[in-house]
Amino acid sequence: MTRPLSIGVAGLGTVGAGVLKLLSDNAALIAARAGRPIIVTAVAARDRARDRGVPLEGLRWHTDAVMLAHDPDVDVVVELVGGSNGPAKALVEAALAAGKPVVTANKALMAVHGAVLAKQAEAAGVTLAFEAAVAGGIPAIKGLREGLAANRILRVVGILNGTCNYILTCMRDQGREFADVLAEAQALGYAEADPSFDIDGVDAAHKLAILAALAFGRPVDFDALYVEGIRNITALDIKLAEELGYRIKLLGIAAAVEGGISTRVHPCMVPVSHPIAVVDGVYNAVVAEGDFAGRVVLEGRGAGAGPTASAVVADLIDIARGRSTPVWGAGTADLARIPNVPMEQHRGAYYLRLMVLDRPGVLADVTGVLRDHAISLESMIQRGRAPGEAVPIVLTTHECQEAAMRAALTRIAALASVLEPPAMIRIETL
Ligand SMILES: NC(=O)c1ccc[n+]([C@@H]2O[C@H](COP(=O)([O-])OP(=O)(O)OC[C@H]3O[C@@H](n4cnc5c(N)ncnc54)[C@H](OP(=O)(O)O)[C@@H]3O)[C@@H](O)[C@H]2O)c1
């Protein structure tokens, strides 16, 4: 067997400790698959006294993560600190500048700075690998970039945030409201103390930006995404969706559409018959549609020490074997400048729920506004009668343009008989 591959691991939290454990527990099979042992020689974290649950004896300890890039006993730098800037970015830049391959699980870094970092890796002639950055243990990046490399990808759809999927699943199964389930998820450690990155869709958007770049062979562009989270989803909408034959999921969707690529993260109603509708709890899924392969569905654990370490070590085995792929699937000079189609131009069907005063003429007012904006109705449900009181009206529309829908909603919200801001959820037939 040839010389071991020596790695330096920055960050010894959930993922970092998981990587050390996996490299130790499966050392023999990893060495066989990598063609040589993969050994940790140095680590970096802040608190030296903390018990990480893994032995650290004999490893060089750096309090400044960037020092791993300059450690002569480190062949490959593994960045598991997190954050799009700060020490993570400084370390990755320093490692690439030093000509060392990098493995990272950092979706924020790759989504925001991935285009520049890819150029830097290419110029240095070293690998920058990030399988763990999207959907944890699911080999979504290899699946798209290598497995489906011969296909023109038409669309990628993903459940990319386990916290949101868990919350929506609990809301559906237990008929509970968002705030209540979120508080419980925080108490159980499934949601962060500051949950905004997850529930406002930012984390899913980081991952979708990465998938979109790989699927469509264009530079990663996080700012181009439309992003909406799940804060406004109610138990009532989830129940009404079920009655209409849909499930509500927070999806990331990147699709080839007229005029370019549309990239968006928002709650969607998906038909219960679609494979993504039954991906529940903390599970993630990525569905890719290739022109020759057809639909490919990947499902698995999107986070946690084991699944994420599995993806990190898969990248390390590639590096040990000398298997290398351009960061974004093609060289940076060969990436296409495909325009992003703004959300206002999105075309789709919509679910609307209005809380209205039960009195004559209300429906005519609402449908009149929709007619003015050339939006045609597919169905309409009004439940119960409570003259003079609030009742829900549920409308679903045929395909129309987002800009028209937004203009109509502004007018509907201003009607005297409409008592709450309307709930609007996009219907995806997929
Ligand atoms: N957790 C998951 O399930 C998961 C899944 C997929 C991807 N990821 C990504 O993996 C990365 C790590 O996530 P995690 O959950 O393992 O995070 P974490 O548990 O918060 O661990 C972060 C680690 O980074 C260390 N650190 C922070 N600032 C540092 C600095 N200035 N210098 C040196 N070390 C520093 C911390 O040191 P101390 O321990 O001493 O404080 C800690 O060990 C992130 O990019 C995350 O997005 C995580």
PDBQT file of the ligand as one rigid body, heavy atoms in Angstrom, charges set to zero:
ROOT
HETATM    1  N1  LIG A 501     -24.603  19.252  11.491  1.00  0.00    +0.000 N 
HETATM    2  C1  LIG A 501     -25.025  18.712  10.368  1.00  0.00    +0.000 C 
HETATM    3  O1  LIG A 501     -25.838  17.798  10.386  1.00  0.00    +0.000 OA
HETATM    4  C2  LIG A 501     -24.498  19.205   9.048  1.00  0.00    +0.000 A 
HETATM    5  C3  LIG A 501     -24.979  18.611   7.862  1.00  0.00    +0.000 A 
HETATM    6  C4  LIG A 501     -24.454  19.022   6.635  1.00  0.00    +0.000 A 
HETATM    7  C5  LIG A 501     -23.500  20.032   6.608  1.00  0.00    +0.000 A 
HETATM    8  N2  LIG A 501     -23.107  20.614   7.763  1.00  0.00    +0.000 N 
HETATM    9  C6  LIG A 501     -22.082  21.662   7.694  1.00  0.00    +0.000 C 
HETATM   10  O2  LIG A 501     -20.921  21.199   8.346  1.00  0.00    +0.000 OA
HETATM   11  C7  LIG A 501     -20.244  22.300   8.936  1.00  0.00    +0.000 C 
HETATM   12  C8  LIG A 501     -20.034  22.023  10.432  1.00  0.00    +0.000 C 
HETATM   13  O3  LIG A 501     -21.302  21.856  11.041  1.00  0.00    +0.000 OA
HETATM   14  P1  LIG A 501     -21.460  21.280  12.537  1.00  0.00    +0.000 P 
HETATM   15  O4  LIG A 501     -22.899  20.999  12.714  1.00  0.00    +0.000 OA
HETATM   16  O5  LIG A 501     -20.480  20.201  12.778  1.00  0.00    +0.000 OA
HETATM   17  O6  LIG A 501     -21.082  22.581  13.384  1.00  0.00    +0.000 OA
HETATM   18  P2  LIG A 501     -20.749  22.677  14.939  1.00  0.00    +0.000 P 
HETATM   19  O7  LIG A 501     -21.225  21.465  15.650  1.00  0.00    +0.000 OA
HETATM   20  O8  LIG A 501     -21.216  24.004  15.389  1.00  0.00    +0.000 OA
HETATM   21  O9  LIG A 501     -19.137  22.653  14.969  1.00  0.00    +0.000 OA
HETATM   22  C9  LIG A 501     -18.374  23.724  14.501  1.00  0.00    +0.000 C 
HETATM   23  C10 LIG A 501     -16.951  23.494  14.937  1.00  0.00    +0.000 C 
HETATM   24  O10 LIG A 501     -16.156  24.561  14.420  1.00  0.00    +0.000 OA
HETATM   25  C11 LIG A 501     -15.271  24.996  15.446  1.00  0.00    +0.000 C 
HETATM   26  N3  LIG A 501     -14.956  26.403  15.252  1.00  0.00    +0.000 N 
HETATM   27  C12 LIG A 501     -15.785  27.462  15.251  1.00  0.00    +0.000 A 
HETATM   28  N4  LIG A 501     -15.093  28.601  15.055  1.00  0.00    +0.000 NA
HETATM   29  C13 LIG A 501     -13.802  28.240  14.949  1.00  0.00    +0.000 A 
HETATM   30  C14 LIG A 501     -12.598  28.955  14.739  1.00  0.00    +0.000 A 
HETATM   31  N5  LIG A 501     -12.600  30.283  14.628  1.00  0.00    +0.000 N 
HETATM   32  N6  LIG A 501     -11.441  28.256  14.670  1.00  0.00    +0.000 NA
HETATM   33  C15 LIG A 501     -11.429  26.917  14.799  1.00  0.00    +0.000 A 
HETATM   34  N7  LIG A 501     -12.549  26.179  14.981  1.00  0.00    +0.000 NA
HETATM   35  C16 LIG A 501     -13.705  26.841  15.061  1.00  0.00    +0.000 A 
HETATM   36  C17 LIG A 501     -16.038  24.759  16.744  1.00  0.00    +0.000 C 
HETATM   37  O11 LIG A 501     -15.086  24.693  17.799  1.00  0.00    +0.000 OA
HETATM   38  P3  LIG A 501     -15.526  24.447  19.324  1.00  0.00    +0.000 P 
HETATM   39  O12 LIG A 501     -16.140  23.073  19.329  1.00  0.00    +0.000 OA
HETATM   40  O13 LIG A 501     -14.247  24.483  20.091  1.00  0.00    +0.000 OA
HETATM   41  O14 LIG A 501     -16.489  25.520  19.673  1.00  0.00    +0.000 OA
HETATM   42  C18 LIG A 501     -16.756  23.449  16.443  1.00  0.00    +0.000 C 
HETATM   43  O15 LIG A 501     -15.931  22.360  16.783  1.00  0.00    +0.000 OA
HETATM   44  C19 LIG A 501     -21.103  23.530   8.628  1.00  0.00    +0.000 C 
HETATM   45  O16 LIG A 501     -20.645  24.146   7.451  1.00  0.00    +0.000 OA
HETATM   46  C20 LIG A 501     -22.465  22.942   8.399  1.00  0.00    +0.000 C 
HETATM   47  O17 LIG A 501     -23.288  23.743   7.561  1.00  0.00    +0.000 OA
HETATM   48  C21 LIG A 501     -23.572  20.223   8.982  1.00  0.00    +0.000 A 
ENDROOT
TORSDOF 0
